[in-house]
Amino acid sequence: MIDKNEHEQGLLSRRSFMKGALAVAALVPTGALLSACASPQDGAASSSASSMVEESSSSSVAEPSSSSTAEEAEGTATAAGPVLVAYYSATGNTRAVAEAIAAHLDADVFEITPVDPYTEEDLGYTSDDSRASRERDDPNRSVELVQTSPEGFDSYRTVFVGYPIWWDEAAWVVDGFVTGNDFTGKTVIPFCTSGSSPIGTSGQDLAALAGTGEWLEGARFPESAAASEVEAWVDSLGL
């Protein structure tokens, strides 16, 4: 379903800091203690029990401010292998979550873009004649993409795939990306945004379309998800 409660919310990137203390006493061995911690429009849409889902505008992401944080980010990306965050965002919410994931993992980002972008009118869930409504009922629907694969797709070992929920399924704009790439040897992690609808079987349905890759269970985020919520989920994946 298409949700209309779209809000702009900046998602913050990780900030890092390092604290160290060194105490030296005469005629006794020298001790040192060092500790470090590091913590990561589109168009418009509508909402109701039968609506499509989505989204808020993205925020700028600060670069890591210390060498320890940069090393930690590099270690995370290395542990997961090269990471790609691919997403389609109709109104901005999915983009914001995607950028938060990418910032947290120092990952690359690929926006899945339709050749013919969806307008607010196209997303009108109350009109049976809107573009999205017609496509929903068309078993042969197909959305042409500006680009199906990012450069170097074969090199990515972990791929996040993000989308809004439309009528309880993944926005079909991502279908072309999923069917147009070979996910063999890759870990694929779906995520979605919605006003109220759960992720449901959308990730499993995309996995079936892809036919390749190891697809993990995905996660759903609300229309204005906090950066900390996104980061906590990413950390729970153990990449």
C-alpha positions in Angstrom: 0.0 0.0 0.0 1.1 3.6 -0.5 1.5 5.6 2.7 1.2 9.3 2.6 2.8 10.2 5.9 6.1 11.2 4.5 8.4 13.3 6.6 11.8 14.7 6.0 14.2 13.7 8.7 17.9 13.8 8.4 19.7 10.7 9.5 22.9 11.3 11.3 26.2 9.5 10.6 28.5 8.0 13.1 30.6 10.2 15.3 33.7 9.1 17.0 35.9 10.1 19.8 39.0 8.9 21.6 40.0 9.4 25.1 43.3 8.4 26.6 45.0 8.8 29.9 48.6 8.3 30.8 50.0 8.4 34.3 53.7 8.2 35.1 55.1 7.9 38.6 58.8 8.0 39.5 60.7 4.8 40.2 57.7 2.6 39.4 56.7 0.9 36.1 54.9 3.0 33.5 51.2 2.2 32.8 49.1 3.3 30.0 45.3 3.1 29.3 43.7 3.9 26.0 40.1 3.5 25.2 38.1 4.3 22.1 34.5 4.2 21.1 32.7 5.0 18.0 29.0 5.2 17.5 26.4 6.1 12.0 12.4 14.3 -3.1 11.4 12.1 -4.5 7.7 12.5 -5.3 5.0 12.0 -2.8 2.9 9.1 -1.5 -0.3 8.5 0.5 -1.4 6.3 3.5 -4.3 4.1 4.7 -5.2 0.5 5.4 -4.9 -0.1 1.6 -2.1 2.3 0.8 1.4 2.0 -0.8 4.3 2.8 1.5 7.2 5.4 1.7 9.4 8.0 2.7 11.7 11.4 4.0 14.5 13.3 2.5 18.1 12.4 3.1 20.6 14.3 5.2 24.3 15.0 4.7 26.7 12.5 6.3 29.8 13.6 8.1 33.1 12.0 7.4 34.8 10.1 10.2 36.7 12.5 12.3 39.4 10.3 13.8 41.8 7.7 12.5 40.4 5.1 14.9 36.9 5.5 13.5 38.2 5.3 10.0 40.0 2.1 10.8 36.9 0.7 12.5 34.7 1.5 9.4 37.3 -0.1 7.1 37.3 -3.2 9.3 33.5 -3.5 9.2 33.5 -3.2 5.4 36.3 -5.7 5.1 34.5 -8.2 7.4 31.4 -8.0 5.2 33.4 -7.9 2.0 32.8 -5.0 -0.4 29.3 -3.7 0.4 26.7 -2.2 -1.9 23.5 -0.5 -0.8 21.0 -0.5 -3.8 17.6 1.2 -3.3 14.6 2.7 -4.9 12.9 5.6 -3.1 9.6 7.1 -4.3 9.5 9.9 -1.7 12.7 10.0 0.2 12.3 7.7 3.2 14.1 4.7 1.7 16.9 6.9 0.5 17.5 8.2 4.0 17.7 4.7 5.4 20.0 3.5 2.6 22.4 6.4 3.1 22.5 5.7 6.9 23.4 2.1 6.2 26.0 3.1 3.7 27.6 5.6 6.1 27.6 3.0 8.9 29.4 0.4 6.7 31.4 2.8 4.5 29.5 1.1 1.6 28.8 2.2 -2.0 25.3 3.4 -2.9 23.4 2.6 -6.1 20.0 4.3 -6.7 17.6 2.2 -8.8 16.0 4.8 -11.0 13.1 4.4 -13.4 13.4 5.9 -16.9 10.0 7.4 -16.3 10.0 8.7 -12.7 6.8 8.4 -10.6 5.0 11.7 -9.9 2.7 12.3 -7.0 -0.3 11.7 -9.3 1.3 8.4 -10.4 1.4 7.2 -6.8 -2.3 8.1 -6.1 -3.6 5.0 -4.3 -7.2 6.3 -4.2 -7.4 6.4 -8.0 -7.9 3.2 -9.9 -6.5 5.0 -12.9 -3.2 6.1 -11.4 -0.1 4.7 -12.9 0.7 2.7 -9.7 -2.8 1.3 -9.5 -2.8 0.2 -13.2 0.6 -1.4 -12.8 -0.5 -3.2 -9.6 -3.2 -5.0 -11.6 -1.0 -5.7 -14.6 0.6 -9.2 -14.4 3.0 -8.2 -17.2 4.1 -4.9 -15.6 7.7 -3.9 -16.3 9.5 -0.7 -15.2 12.4 0.3 -17.4 15.5 1.4 -15.5 18.1 4.0 -16.3 20.7 1.5 -15.3 20.3 -2.1 -14.1 23.7 -2.7 -12.6 26.3 -0.4 -11.0 29.9 -0.6 -12.2 31.8 -3.5 -10.6 28.7 -5.3 -9.4 30.6 -8.6 -9.5 33.0 -7.4 -6.9 30.4 -6.9 -4.1 30.0 -9.7 -1.6 27.2 -8.1 0.4 24.2 -6.3 -1.2 21.5 -4.4 0.6 18.3 -3.9 -1.4 15.9 -1.2 -0.2 12.4 -0.3 -1.4 9.0 1.1 -0.2 6.1 -1.2 0.3 3.4 -0.9 -2.3 0.2 -2.7 -1.6 1.9 -5.2 0.8 4.8 -6.0 -1.7 8.1 -4.5 -2.7 7.8 -1.6 -5.1 8.1 -3.4 -8.4 10.6 -0.8 -9.6 13.3 -3.0 -7.9 12.2 -6.1 -9.9 14.4 -5.1 -12.9 17.5 -4.7 -10.6 16.8 -8.1 -9.0 16.2 -10.0 -12.2 18.9 -8.2 -14.1 21.8 -9.2 -11.8 23.5 -12.4 -10.7 23.7 -12.6 -6.9 25.6 -15.9 -6.9 28.1 -15.9 -4.0 26.6 -12.7 -2.5 24.7 -12.2 0.8 21.6 -10.1 0.0 19.8 -8.2 2.7 16.4 -6.6 2.0 15.0 -3.6 3.9 11.9 -1.5 3.4 10.1 1.6 4.6 6.4 2.0 5.3 4.0 4.0 7.3 2.5 0.9 8.9 2.8 -2.2 6.7 5.2 -4.9 7.7 7.9 -6.2 5.4 5.8 -9.4 5.0 7.0 -11.8 2.3 8.5 -9.0 0.1 12.1 -10.1 0.7 11.3 -13.8 0.0 9.4 -12.8 -3.2 12.5 -10.8 -4.4 14.7 -13.8 -3.6 12.5 -16.0 -5.7 12.7 -13.5 -8.6 16.5 -13.4 -8.3 17.0 -17.1 -8.1 20.5 -16.6 -6.9 22.3 -15.3 -3.7 21.9 -16.0 0.0 19.0 -13.8 1.0 18.7 -13.0 4.7 15.6 -12.0 6.6 15.0 -8.3 6.0 13.8 -5.4 8.2 11.1 -2.7 7.9 11.7 0.9 9.0 9.1 3.6 9.7 8.7 6.7 7.6 11.1 8.6 9.8 13.5 6.1 11.2 16.2 7.3 13.6 19.8 6.7 12.6 20.4 4.8 15.8 17.6 2.3 14.9 19.2 1.7 11.5 22.6 1.3 12.9 21.5 -1.1 15.6 19.9 -3.3 13.0 23.0 -3.3 10.8 25.1 -4.2 13.8 22.8 -7.1 14.7 23.6 -8.7 11.3 27.1 -9.5 12.4 28.6 -8.5 9.1 
